[in-house]
């Protein structure tokens, strides 16, 4: 009798049993038995997703602004991820320290710099990679704390002017030792400036007479804090400038000169003041002119310098705006107390340092 196994006509049970016995005998005798290898299932390729919460803007020559990037392992097994960052600017910046990116080390809780290489072959770009890998379990996420800024050079390095209207931040997520690209995100970040201005400067002043009073305003509309700020007025060499202290007293400021052919200037808040993000500082000023001041127009300049070099006044990353013109008149001149309202002017861009 013939039997059917799994719907097929096959050998008899006796024949099948004989074959099984032969295999067993061969194995017991130390012979080699070739068996079909099980089919190996291919390991799934790791995947990942990147979400970038970049700041909408930063302050030119200001401190870095913090933001986050979240890496998600969308695969079914743990994987190592790398984060590469590239910043492309639309203007001119001075050297390798014009743009910075930092990351917060999750293990130590300290801020560390992302080393950046400057690429000037095409559009000005800065490239770097967070110098550590992030091992993430399957279907889990890690959020990195970073910060980005446009300091326009090192602290107190003097004339370091440049200009940017915006910059593009490209974040590229890589997987494994070779860094195979998994996801890319690009964000545009605007670059804003602090803005000095003058408020209600009198139109005339009397030579040898009483001082005129007005406000010197410094506005920081950016999300960057600013340090190493020189908030200045440019004045005639015959002028004496005082600022009002919180207790109502007046302090006379020392005049500084950066060259023989340029006018004098004063520091309203010292050579290394600061201003916080999204804030405004107002200094009440009064200026008097000695009896030897030439009659006629004289200018009051309004500039702010960041990272000014200690040995050279009025040289740094510069923002100047329209100042005011005051007519110096003789004692007893009619109308010497008239006021003129001075409106803030737009900040200059690309201004040569100290000009």
DAHUMO-V666057 format. One record per pair of residues at least 24 apart in sequence whose ideal C-beta (glycine too) atoms are under 8 Angstrom apart, sorted by the first residue. I is the first residue (numbers start at 1). GAP is how many residues later the second one is. D is the distance in Angstrom with one decimal. If there is no record, write none. Layout:
I|GAP|D ; I|GAP|D
This chain:
43|34|7.5 ; 44|31|6.4 ; 44|32|5.5 ; 44|33|7.1 ; 45|30|7.3 ; 46|27|7.2 ; 46|29|4.3 ; 46|31|6.6 ; 46|33|3.7 ; 46|129|5.1 ; 46|130|7.1 ; 46|136|7.7 ; 47|26|7.7 ; 47|27|4.7 ; 47|28|4.6 ; 47|128|7.7 ; 47|135|6.0 ; 48|24|6.4 ; 48|25|5.8 ; 48|26|6.1 ; 48|27|7.3 ; 48|31|7.1 ; 48|33|5.8 ; 48|88|7.8 ; 48|125|5.3 ; 48|127|5.9 ; 48|134|4.0 ; 48|135|5.9 ; 49|25|5.3 ; 49|124|7.7 ; 49|133|7.6 ; 49|134|5.5 ; 50|33|7.9 ; 50|121|6.0 ; 50|123|4.3 ; 50|132|7.5 ; 50|133|4.3 ; 50|134|7.4 ; 50|135|5.2 ; 51|134|7.2 ; 52|117|7.4 ; 52|119|5.1 ; 52|133|4.3 ; 52|135|5.6 ; 54|94|7.4 ; 54|115|5.5 ; 54|133|3.8 ; 54|135|5.9 ; 55|93|7.1 ; 55|134|6.0 ; 55|168|5.9 ; 56|133|7.0 ; 56|134|6.5 ; 56|167|7.9 ; 57|132|6.2 ; 57|133|4.0 ; 57|134|6.9 ; 57|135|5.2 ; 57|165|6.2 ; 57|166|6.3 ; 58|90|6.5 ; 58|91|5.7 ; 58|92|5.8 ; 58|131|6.0 ; 58|132|7.8 ; 58|133|6.1 ; 58|134|7.4 ; 58|164|6.6 ; 58|165|6.6 ; 58|166|5.3 ; 59|90|7.9 ; 59|91|7.5 ; 59|132|7.6 ; 59|133|5.7 ; 59|134|6.9 ; 59|135|6.6 ; 59|161|6.9 ; 59|163|3.3 ; 59|164|7.0 ; 59|165|3.2 ; 59|167|6.5 ; 59|218|7.5 ; 60|90|5.2 ; 60|92|6.6 ; 60|103|7.5 ; 60|104|6.4 ; 60|131|4.9 ; 60|132|6.7 ; 60|133|5.1 ; 60|162|8.0 ; 60|257|7.4 ; 61|89|6.9 ; 61|90|6.2 ; 61|91|4.6 ; 61|132|7.8 ; 61|165|7.3 ; 61|245|4.1 ; 61|246|6.8 ; 61|256|4.0 ; 62|87|6.5 ; 62|88|7.4 ; 62|89|7.4 ; 62|132|7.4 ; 62|158|7.8 ; 62|160|5.9 ; 62|162|2.9 ; 62|163|6.5 ; 62|164|4.8 ; 62|215|8.0 ; 62|244|7.7 ; 63|86|5.9 ; 63|88|7.5 ; 63|161|5.1 ; 63|162|4.5 ; 63|163|6.7 ; 63|164|6.6 ; 64|36|6.0 ; 64|37|7.8 ; 64|38|6.1 ; 64|83|3.9 ; 64|84|5.7 ; 64|85|3.2 ; 64|87|7.8 ; 64|160|7.3 ; 65|82|6.0 ; 65|83|6.3 ; 65|84|6.4 ; 65|158|4.9 ; 65|159|5.7 ; 66|79|6.4 ; 66|80|7.2 ; 66|81|4.4 ; 67|79|5.9 ; 67|80|6.8 ; 67|81|6.9 ; 68|75|5.3 ; 68|76|6.5 ; 68|77|5.8 ; 68|78|7.0 ; 69|74|7.4 ; 69|75|5.0 ; 69|77|6.2 ; 69|102|5.9 ; 69|116|8.0 ; 70|71|5.6 ; 70|72|7.2 ; 70|73|4.6 ; 70|74|7.5 ; 71|63|6.2 ; 71|65|6.3 ; 71|70|6.5 ; 71|71|5.1 ; 71|72|7.9 ; 71|73|7.1 ; 71|102|6.2 ; 72|64|7.7 ; 72|68|7.5 ; 72|69|4.4 ; 73|63|4.1 ; 73|64|6.6 ; 73|65|5.7 ; 73|66|6.5 ; 73|67|5.6 ; 73|68|7.3 ; 74|65|7.2 ; 75|63|5.8 ; 75|64|8.0 ; 76|62|5.2 ; 76|63|7.7 ; 77|61|5.3 ; 78|57|6.1 ; 78|58|6.5 ; 78|59|4.7 ; 78|60|6.0 ; 79|56|7.4 ; 79|57|6.4 ; 79|96|5.6 ; 79|97|6.9 ; 80|53|4.5 ; 80|54|7.0 ; 80|55|5.2 ; 80|56|8.0 ; 80|95|7.0 ; 80|96|6.0 ; 80|97|7.6 ; 81|52|6.6 ; 81|53|4.8 ; 81|54|7.9 ; 81|55|6.1 ; 81|61|7.8 ; 81|92|6.1 ; 81|93|6.9 ; 81|94|5.9 ; 81|101|7.5 ; 82|47|6.2 ; 82|48|7.3 ; 82|51|5.7 ; 82|52|7.8 ; 82|91|7.5 ; 82|92|4.2 ; 82|93|7.6 ; 82|97|5.1 ; 83|46|6.7 ; 83|47|4.5 ; 83|51|7.6 ; 83|61|6.8 ; 83|88|6.5 ; 83|89|7.5 ; 83|90|6.3 ; 83|91|7.6 ; 84|43|7.5 ; 84|44|7.5 ; 84|45|4.7 ; 84|46|7.9 ; 84|87|7.5 ; 84|88|4.4 ; 84|89|8.0 ; 84|90|6.3 ; 84|95|7.3 ; 85|29|6.3 ; 85|42|7.5 ; 85|43|5.6 ; 85|44|7.0 ; 85|45|7.3 ; 85|84|6.9 ; 85|85|7.2 ; 85|86|5.8 ; 85|87|7.7 ; 86|39|5.9 ; 86|40|7.1 ; 86|41|5.0 ; 86|42|7.9 ; 86|83|7.6 ; 86|84|4.4 ; 86|86|7.3 ; 87|29|7.7 ; 87|38|6.6 ; 87|39|4.6 ; 87|61|7.4 ; 87|80|5.4 ; 87|81|7.1 ; 87|82|5.6 ; 87|83|7.7 ; 88|35|5.1 ; 88|36|6.9 ; 88|37|4.6 ; 88|79|6.4 ; 88|80|4.6 ; 88|82|7.3 ; 89|34|7.5 ; 89|35|5.0 ; 89|36|7.6 ; 89|75|5.0 ; 89|77|7.9 ; 89|78|4.7 ; 90|33|7.9 ; 90|74|6.3 ; 90|75|5.5 ; 90|76|5.6 ; 90|77|6.9 ; 91|33|8.0 ; 91|71|6.6 ; 91|72|4.6 ; 91|73|4.2 ; 91|74|6.2 ; 91|259|7.8 ; 92|32|7.5 ; 92|70|4.7 ; 92|71|6.1 ; 92|72|7.9 ; 92|258|7.4 ; 93|31|6.6 ; 93|57|7.3 ; 93|59|6.6 ; 93|69|4.1 ; 93|70|7.9 ; 93|71|6.3 ; 94|58|6.3 ; 94|59|5.7 ; 94|66|4.7 ; 94|67|6.8 ; 94|68|4.9 ; 95|58|6.6 ; 95|65|7.7 ; 97|54|6.6 ; 97|56|5.2 ; 97|57|5.2 ; 97|60|7.9 ; 98|52|6.5 ; 98|53|7.1 ; 98|54|5.4 ; 98|55|6.5 ; 98|62|7.7 ; 98|64|6.2 ; 99|27|5.0 ; 99|49|7.6 ; 99|50|7.4 ; 99|51|5.7 ; 99|52|7.9 ; 99|68|7.2 ; 100|48|7.1 ; 100|49|5.2 ; 100|50|8.0 ; 100|51|6.0 ; 101|25|7.8 ; 101|27|6.5 ; 101|45|6.4 ; 101|46|7.3 ; 101|47|5.2 ; 102|44|6.6 ; 102|45|4.9 ; 102|46|7.9 ; 103|27|5.2 ; 103|41|6.2 ; 103|42|7.0 ; 103|43|5.0 ; 104|40|7.5 ; 104|41|4.0 ; 104|42|7.3 ; 105|27|7.8 ; 106|36|7.9 ; 106|38|7.8 ; 111|36|7.3 ; 114|32|7.9 ; 148|41|7.0 ; 149|75|6.5 ; 150|41|5.7 ; 151|156|7.5 ; 152|154|7.4 ; 152|155|7.3 ; 152|165|4.6 ; 153|154|6.1 ; 153|164|7.1 ; 154|153|7.4 ; 155|72|7.9 ; 155|73|5.7 ; 155|152|5.5 ; 156|72|6.3 ; 156|151|5.5 ; 156|152|6.9 ; 156|153|6.0 ; 156|154|6.1 ; 157|150|5.9 ; 157|152|6.8 ; 158|149|7.3 ; 158|150|6.9 ; 158|151|3.3 ; 158|154|6.1 ; 158|157|5.0 ; 158|158|6.1 ; 158|195|7.3 ; 159|150|7.6 ; 159|156|4.9 ; 159|157|6.8 ; 159|193|8.0 ; 159|194|3.5 ; 159|195|6.8 ; 160|147|6.4 ; 160|156|6.9 ; 160|157|5.4 ; 160|193|7.2 ; 161|156|5.7 ; 161|157|5.9 ; 161|189|7.3 ; 161|190|6.6 ; 161|191|6.3 ; 161|192|4.7 ; 162|155|7.9 ; 162|188|7.7 ; 163|186|4.7 ; 163|187|4.4 ; 164|27|4.3 ; 165|25|7.2 ; 165|26|6.1 ; 165|184|8.0 ; 166|24|5.0 ; 166|25|6.0 ; 167|24|6.6 ; 192|29|6.1 ; 192|30|4.4 ; 193|29|7.5 ; 193|126|5.4 ; 193|154|4.6 ; 193|156|7.6 ; 194|24|6.5 ; 194|25|6.8 ; 194|26|4.8 ; 194|27|7.8 ; 194|28|7.0 ; 194|32|6.1 ; 194|35|7.8 ; 194|81|6.8 ; 194|110|6.0 ; 194|112|8.0 ; 194|125|6.1 ; 194|153|7.6 ; 195|24|4.7 ; 195|25|7.8 ; 195|26|6.8 ; 195|124|7.2 ; 195|126|7.0 ; 195|149|6.6 ; 195|151|8.0 ; 195|152|5.2 ; 196|35|6.9 ; 196|106|4.9 ; 196|107|6.7 ; 196|108|4.8 ; 196|123|6.5 ; 196|124|7.7 ; 196|125|5.6 ; 196|151|7.9 ; 197|105|6.6 ; 197|124|5.9 ; 197|145|7.7 ; 197|146|7.8 ; 197|147|3.2 ; 197|148|7.2 ; 198|102|6.9 ; 198|104|5.5 ; 198|125|6.4 ; 198|126|5.3 ; 198|144|4.7 ; 198|146|7.6 ; 199|83|7.8 ; 199|142|7.9 ; 199|143|6.6 ; 200|139|6.0 ; 200|140|7.6 ; 200|141|5.5 ; 200|142|6.7 ; 201|99|6.4 ; 201|123|3.9 ; 201|125|6.6 ; 201|139|6.2 ; 201|141|4.9 ; 202|124|6.8 ; 202|135|7.0 ; 202|136|6.7 ; 202|137|5.3 ; 202|138|6.8 ; 203|123|6.8 ; 203|124|6.3 ; 203|135|4.6 ; 203|136|6.5 ; 203|137|4.0 ; 204|122|6.6 ; 204|123|4.6 ; 204|124|7.6 ; 204|125|5.3 ; 204|129|7.3 ; 204|131|6.8 ; 204|132|4.8 ; 204|133|7.3 ; 204|134|5.8 ; 205|82|7.1 ; 205|83|7.5 ; 205|84|5.4 ; 205|121|5.2 ; 205|122|7.5 ; 205|123|5.8 ; 205|124|7.3 ; 205|131|7.4 ; 206|83|7.5 ; 206|122|7.7 ; 206|123|5.9 ; 206|124|7.4 ; 206|125|5.5 ; 206|127|6.9 ; 206|130|5.2 ; 207|82|5.4 ; 207|83|7.1 ; 207|84|5.5 ; 207|85|7.5 ; 207|86|4.5 ; 207|88|6.6 ; 207|121|5.3 ; 207|122|7.1 ; 207|123|6.4 ; 207|124|7.1 ; 208|81|7.3 ; 208|82|6.2 ; 208|83|3.2 ; 208|85|7.8 ; 208|123|6.4 ; 209|79|7.4 ; 209|80|7.7 ; 209|122|5.9 ; 209|127|7.3 ; 210|78|6.9 ; 211|29|7.6 ; 211|31|7.1 ; 211|75|4.0 ; 211|76|5.7 ; 211|77|3.7 ; 212|74|6.5 ; 212|75|5.7 ; 212|76|7.6 ; 212|114|7.0 ; 213|71|6.8 ; 213|72|6.9 ; 213|73|4.5 ; 214|71|5.9 ; 214|72|7.9 ; 214|110|7.9 ; 214|128|7.8 ; 215|67|5.3 ; 215|68|7.0 ; 215|69|6.0 ; 215|70|7.0 ; 216|52|5.6 ; 216|66|7.3 ; 216|67|4.7 ; 216|69|5.2 ; 216|86|7.0 ; 217|63|6.5 ; 217|64|7.4 ; 217|65|5.1 ; 217|66|7.9 ; 217|127|7.2 ; 218|57|6.1 ; 218|62|7.0 ; 218|63|4.7 ; 218|64|7.8 ; 218|65|7.8 ; 218|86|6.5 ; 219|60|8.0 ; 219|61|4.6 ; 219|62|8.0 ; 219|125|7.9 ; 220|55|4.7 ; 220|56|6.9 ; 220|57|6.3 ; 220|58|6.7 ; 220|59|5.5 ; 220|60|7.2 ; 221|57|6.7 ; 222|55|6.3 ; 222|56|7.4 ; 223|54|5.0 ; 223|55|6.7 ; 224|53|5.8 ; 225|49|6.9 ; 225|50|7.5 ; 225|51|5.4 ; 225|52|5.3 ; 226|48|6.0 ; 226|49|5.0 ; 226|50|8.0 ; 226|80|6.5 ; 227|45|7.3 ; 227|47|4.7 ; 228|44|5.4 ; 228|46|7.8 ; 228|78|5.9 ; 228|79|4.9 ; 228|80|7.0 ; 228|88|8.0 ; 229|40|7.6 ; 229|43|7.2 ; 229|44|4.8 ; 229|45|5.9 ; 229|46|6.1 ; 229|75|6.3 ; 229|76|7.6 ; 229|77|5.8 ; 230|37|5.8 ; 230|41|5.3 ; 230|42|7.6 ; 230|43|7.4 ; 230|74|6.8 ; 230|75|4.2 ; 230|76|7.5 ; 230|78|4.7 ; 230|84|7.4 ; 230|86|6.7 ; 231|36|6.9 ; 231|37|4.7 ; 231|38|5.0 ; 231|42|5.7 ; 231|50|7.5 ; 231|52|7.4 ; 231|73|5.5 ; 232|33|5.0 ; 232|34|6.5 ; 232|35|5.8 ; 232|36|6.6 ; 232|69|7.8 ; 232|70|7.7 ; 232|71|5.4 ; 232|72|6.8 ; 232|73|6.8 ; 232|82|6.8 ; 233|32|6.5 ; 233|33|5.3 ; 233|35|6.4 ; 233|52|6.9 ; 233|54|8.0 ; 233|67|6.1 ; 233|68|6.6 ; 233|69|6.6 ; 234|29|5.5 ; 234|30|7.3 ; 234|31|4.8 ; 234|65|7.1 ; 234|66|6.8 ; 234|67|2.7 ; 234|68|7.4 ; 234|69|6.6 ; 234|89|6.9 ; 235|28|6.7 ; 235|29|5.6 ; 235|30|6.9 ; 235|31|6.6 ; 235|52|6.4 ; 235|63|8.0 ; 235|65|6.0 ; 235|66|7.5 ; 236|27|6.5 ; 236|28|7.1 ; 236|53|6.8 ; 236|57|6.5 ; 236|62|4.6 ; 236|63|7.7 ; 237|26|6.5 ; 237|27|4.9 ; 238|51|5.4 ; 238|52|5.0 ; 238|54|6.1 ; 238|55|3.9 ; 238|56|7.8 ; 239|25|7.2 ; 239|48|5.3 ; 239|49|7.0 ; 239|50|5.6 ; 239|54|7.6 ; 239|59|7.8 ; 240|47|7.0 ; 240|48|4.9 ; 240|49|7.8 ; 240|50|7.3 ; 241|25|4.7 ; 241|44|6.5 ; 241|45|7.6 ; 241|46|5.3 ; 242|43|7.2 ; 242|44|5.1 ; 242|45|7.7 ; 242|46|8.0 ; 243|25|5.8 ; 243|40|5.5 ; 243|41|6.7 ; 243|42|5.7 ; 244|39|7.7 ; 244|40|4.1 ; 244|41|7.8 ; 244|42|7.6 ; 250|36|6.8 ; 256|57|4.3 ; 256|58|7.3 ; 257|56|7.2 ; 258|54|6.2 ; 258|55|4.6 ; 258|56|4.7 ; 258|57|6.6 ; 258|96|6.4 ; 262|52|7.9 ; 263|36|7.8 ; 263|38|7.3 ; 265|36|7.3 ; 265|38|7.9 ; 265|48|6.8 ; 265|49|5.7 ; 271|37|6.4 ; 271|39|7.3 ; 289|39|5.8 ; 293|35|5.1 ; 294|34|6.8 ; 295|33|5.3 ; 295|34|6.4 ; 295|35|6.1 ; 296|31|6.9 ; 296|32|6.1 ; 297|28|5.0 ; 297|29|7.1 ; 297|30|5.7 ; 297|31|7.5 ; 298|27|7.3 ; 298|28|5.6 ; 298|29|8.0 ; 298|30|5.6 ; 299|24|5.7 ; 299|25|7.3 ; 299|26|5.6 ; 299|27|7.7 ; 300|24|4.8 ; 300|25|7.7 ; 300|26|6.3 ; 305|48|7.8 ; 305|49|7.5 ; 314|40|4.8 ; 315|38|5.2 ; 315|39|4.6 ; 316|37|6.3 ; 316|38|7.7 ; 317|36|7.2 ; 318|30|7.8 ; 318|33|5.1 ; 318|34|7.5 ; 318|35|5.2 ; 318|36|6.4 ; 318|37|7.2 ; 319|28|4.9 ; 319|29|6.6 ; 319|32|7.4 ; 320|27|7.7 ; 320|28|5.2 ; 320|31|5.8 ; 320|35|7.6 ; 321|24|4.3 ; 321|25|7.1 ; 321|26|5.9 ; 321|27|6.9
